[in-house]
Amino acid sequence: MTARYPVLYFWLRLSSLLLSTLMLVLPGLAQHLSLFLALMLIAGLGIPHGATDHRIFSVLLYRKGGKPMMTRFYSGYLGLMLIYALLWWLSPVFSLLIFLLTSMYHFGQSNWNYVNLGSWPRALLYVLYGAFVLFVPILAHFETAQPIVASIIQRPLPQASPLLLNGGIGLVVILNFGMIGLLWVGGKLTLQQVWAEVLNLCILLVLFVSTPLLVGFALYFSGWHALSSIQDQIVFFQSQKPGYRLKDYVREAIPYTGLAIFGLMMMIWYSNSIQLDAVWGILFIFLSLVTLPHLLLIEMLYRIGQPAEVEWGATVPE
Ligand SMILES: CC1=C(/C=C/C(C)=C/C=C/C(C)=C/C=O)C(C)(C)CCC1
C-alpha cells in the first residue's frame, strides 16, 4: 500500500511521529487537546470516507439493475443498520464482538489488499492486522477503554493484570511481524514492501503507546485507514471518469457526512448521556451501525475490482 501512495504515507508517518513526540513532551497539552483532536479527525475524515458508498454502488452495479438496484441499495443499507441496531438492543456483548471482528477484517483489508492470497490466508492476514490496530491501543490504555466498553455492554469489565495486557500486546505484535516474514518467505512481498510494512507497524506501535487511546486510534482510523481508503476510492472513480479529483470526492461526500453527523448528534441527545465515556460509547455504536453496510460494500469493491462500464452520472441517482 505504501508504494502506491508514497506521498500520503510519508505524511502519515511524519504526523504520527510528530504527534507522539508532542504527547510525550507536553502531556498536559496533550490531555486538553486529545478529545477535540480525536473528534475532529473522526468527524472530518473517518465519517466522510464512507459517505460516497452510494456512488461506489452505483458505479459497480447501476448498469446491471438501474433504478430498482439503487432502491435495493438504499433499503439494504438502511435495513442492515436497523437490524444491527436491534441486535445492539438485544445483545450488546454479541454486537460488540461482531463490531470488533468485522472492523479487524476491514482495517486489515485496507492495508493488505494488494497482496495476492487465497481467501482463508487473506482473511487471517486481515484479521491479524486489525487485531494490531485495535488491540494495541486498547490494551496499552486499558484504563481508558474499560469505562467506554462497560458503557457499551452495560456491565462492568473485569480488571486485567499488566501481565495479561502486555502479553496481549506482545502476542499481536509478534504475530504481525511473523506474518510479514511468512509473506516474504512465500514470495508474496518484495524486500522493499517488507521494510515499508515493518516501518509502518513500528510507527503505529509508537503512536498507540505514546498517545492517549482515542487520539492514537483516531489518527490511525482517520489518517492511515480513511485517507488511504479515500485514495483507493478516487482511483476507482477515476477508472470510470478520468479527471475525477479530490474536490469531486469532497463535494460528493458532504451531504451524507452531514446527515451522519446529524444522526450521531440525535443519538447522543436522545440517549440523554452526559458522562463522557457514555458519549464515546454511543459514538462507537453509531460508527458500528454505519460501518457494517460500508464494509460489505468495500468487500464487494475489492472483489469485483473493475467496475461495470457506466456512463458516469448520466442517470445515476445522487
Ligand atoms: C477504539 C475503541 C473501540 C473500538 C472501536 C472500533 C472497533 C472502531 C471501528 C471503526 C471502523 C471499522 C470504522 C470503519 O470504517 C471500543 C472497543 C468500541 C471502545 C474502546 C476504544
The ligand as a MOL file (V3000), in Angstrom:
LIG
                    3D

  0  0  0     0  0            999 V3000
M  V30 BEGIN CTAB
M  V30 COUNTS 21 21 0 0 0
M  V30 BEGIN ATOM
M  V30 1 C -11.1300 2.0710 19.7390 0
M  V30 2 C -12.1350 1.6080 20.7550 0
M  V30 3 C -13.1220 0.6920 20.4560 0
M  V30 4 C -13.2930 0.0930 19.1170 0
M  V30 5 C -13.5640 0.7950 18.0050 0
M  V30 6 C -13.7480 0.2040 16.7040 0
M  V30 7 C -13.8560 -1.2540 16.5660 0
M  V30 8 C -13.8620 1.0420 15.6370 0
M  V30 9 C -14.0600 0.6370 14.2770 0
M  V30 10 C -14.2860 1.5340 13.3080 0
M  V30 11 C -14.4600 1.2070 11.9180 0
M  V30 12 C -14.2890 -0.1620 11.4190 0
M  V30 13 C -14.7470 2.1850 11.0480 0
M  V30 14 C -14.9690 1.9770 9.6250 0
M  V30 15 O -14.5110 2.4910 8.7260 0
M  V30 16 C -14.0900 0.2100 21.5120 0
M  V30 17 C -13.7670 -1.2440 21.8460 0
M  V30 18 C -15.5140 0.3010 20.9950 0
M  V30 19 C -14.0360 1.0630 22.7850 0
M  V30 20 C -12.6700 1.4550 23.1720 0
M  V30 21 C -11.9760 2.2060 22.0990 0
M  V30 END ATOM
M  V30 BEGIN BOND
M  V30 1 1 1 2
M  V30 2 2 2 3
M  V30 3 1 2 21
M  V30 4 1 3 4
M  V30 5 1 3 16
M  V30 6 2 4 5
M  V30 7 1 5 6
M  V30 8 1 6 7
M  V30 9 2 6 8
M  V30 10 1 8 9
M  V30 11 2 9 10
M  V30 12 1 10 11
M  V30 13 1 11 12
M  V30 14 2 11 13
M  V30 15 1 13 14
M  V30 16 2 14 15
M  V30 17 1 16 17
M  V30 18 1 16 18
M  V30 19 1 16 19
M  V30 20 1 19 20
M  V30 21 1 20 21
M  V30 END BOND
M  V30 END CTAB
M  END
